[in-house]
Every structure is written in C-alpha cells, then in structure tokens.
Amino acid sequence: MSLLSLPTMSFIFGGLLVLAGLFGGGLEIKELKLPAIGSVGRYVSFSVGICFIALALWITPPPSLDPPPPKPPQPVSTNVREIPLDKGGGAPDTQHSPQLDAIVDFDAGGDVKMDFHVSGKACSQIKFNLFIDGHQVGSTDFFDKELGLFDLGSVTYGKHSLRVSPEGRVGGCNTGSLQSWGGTLTLYTTTN
C-alpha cells in the first residue's frame, strides 16, 4: 500500500479535523495554517474528522487470511535391510511360543514396511503378529513362501524395535505345534 493511498489520506485529513475540533484551530504546521474557529465549528470539525478516520479504517483491506504457501516436500530417504532369521525351540503342543519371537532394532522416522521370504525348509503355513516398540501394529494372514509387502504404519524419528511373533497352524509337517521357522525379513524404513 503506498503512503498516499485513499485510506492514508482520509486518516490524515480526519486527524487534522479532529485536532482542529479539539484545540479550536489556530494551529500552524509548516505551510498549513488552521484559523481559530468557534465552538460550533469545532464540534463540526471534530465530528467530520471522526467520520474520515472511521472511513479510513473501514476501507483499509483486512490482512490476508490466505494460508501460507505449502512448504516444499522434504526429501525422503528409504533404507532397505535384509535380515536372516532362523528360530527354533518352540514349545510342544502350541502354535505360538514366545521363544520363537524375533526382535529387529532399526532407526527410522516415517513409514515402515516389511516383506518375508520363508527359507526352503518350510513345510507349513505361518502368520506373524507384529509389534513396534511393544505395541501391536498388525497381524498378517497365513502364508506359505512369501508374505508380500506389509505396511507397519509410521513411526517418529529415532530408534525402534520390531518384534515378529510367529504363529503356526496344522498342515504339512505341522501336526499341532510350531517348532521352528526361518527366512529373510526385508525391512523398508523411511526417514523424512
């Protein structure tokens, strides 16, 4: 907005009229002289000055309420880790044994996904209950050889722990208990 915009000029002119109304004129500012005025003239000057100031405030555009422009996207770094897992010693007569759980520590600050390829010795289906930092984030369906990409959600930036808790079911060589499991877990983590 320029210095001599309509609102600015209205405000200045209104201010001068208010001053003349308050002090009764007789003011001299540089080349501008305001003659002394009577009480009716002061009242009119003051009232008209207030109107000009109000007009200046009314026609001044409000500050922009537009949201700030979006920030440019931050580069995303994707890390891929392949982790061989081979666990044994499952308890008899159960499809889930805590001693078969695998813990994978990782650093991330964004999305986390995983895949799993069963090793060649597998002979029955398996599923995983998945936990990040002690909170369950999902359970897979039962699968034979390959899980496929599984989304574990997003994490805050820092160190985290993924617990893979397997569960078996009767079929193939599994006659009532999951004794062991193994394969390659591929962990995809992003850092925003």
TAZI-V694507 format. One record per pair of residues at least 4 apart in sequence whose ideal C-beta (glycine too) atoms are under 6 Angstrom apart, sorted by the first residue. I is the first residue (numbers start at 1). J is the second residue. D is the distance in whole Angstrom. If there is no record, write none. Layout:
I/J/D  I/J/D
This chain:
1/5/5  7/56/4  7/59/5  7/60/4  10/52/5  10/55/5  10/56/4  11/53/6  11/56/4  13/52/5  14/49/5  14/52/3  14/53/4  17/45/5  17/48/5  17/49/3  18/46/6  18/49/4  19/23/6  20/25/5  20/34/5  20/45/5  21/42/5  21/45/4  21/46/3  21/49/6  24/36/6  24/37/6  24/42/5  25/34/4  25/35/5  25/36/4  25/37/4  26/36/4  27/34/4  28/33/5  37/41/4  37/42/6  41/45/6  74/192/5  76/190/5  76/192/6  77/191/5  78/190/5  79/189/5  80/188/6  81/187/5  82/184/5  82/186/5  83/104/6  83/185/5  84/184/6  85/102/5  85/182/6  85/185/6  86/182/4  87/100/5  87/102/6  87/181/6  88/180/4  89/99/5  90/97/4  90/100/5  90/178/5  90/179/4  91/97/4  92/177/5  93/176/6  93/177/5  94/177/6  95/167/5  95/168/4  95/178/5  96/167/5  100/166/5  101/163/6  101/165/5  102/164/5  103/161/6  103/163/5  104/162/4  105/161/5  106/160/6  106/189/6  107/159/6  108/112/6  108/155/5  108/189/4  109/157/3  109/191/5  109/192/6  110/154/6  110/190/4  110/191/6  110/192/4  111/154/5  111/190/5  112/152/4  112/155/6  112/189/5  113/149/6  113/151/5  113/188/4  114/150/5  114/187/5  115/147/6  115/149/5  115/186/4  116/147/4  116/183/6  116/185/5  117/146/5  117/183/5  117/184/5  118/122/4  118/145/5  118/183/4  119/182/4  119/183/5  123/172/4  123/173/4  124/171/5  124/172/4  124/173/6  124/174/4  125/142/4  125/144/6  125/169/6  125/171/6  126/166/5  126/168/6  126/181/6  127/140/5  127/142/5  127/167/5  128/140/5  128/164/5  128/166/6  129/139/5  129/165/4  130/137/5  130/138/5  131/136/5  131/163/4  132/137/5  132/160/6  132/162/6  133/160/6  133/161/6  137/152/5  137/153/5  140/147/6  140/150/6  143/147/5  155/160/5  166/181/5  168/174/5  168/178/3  170/174/6
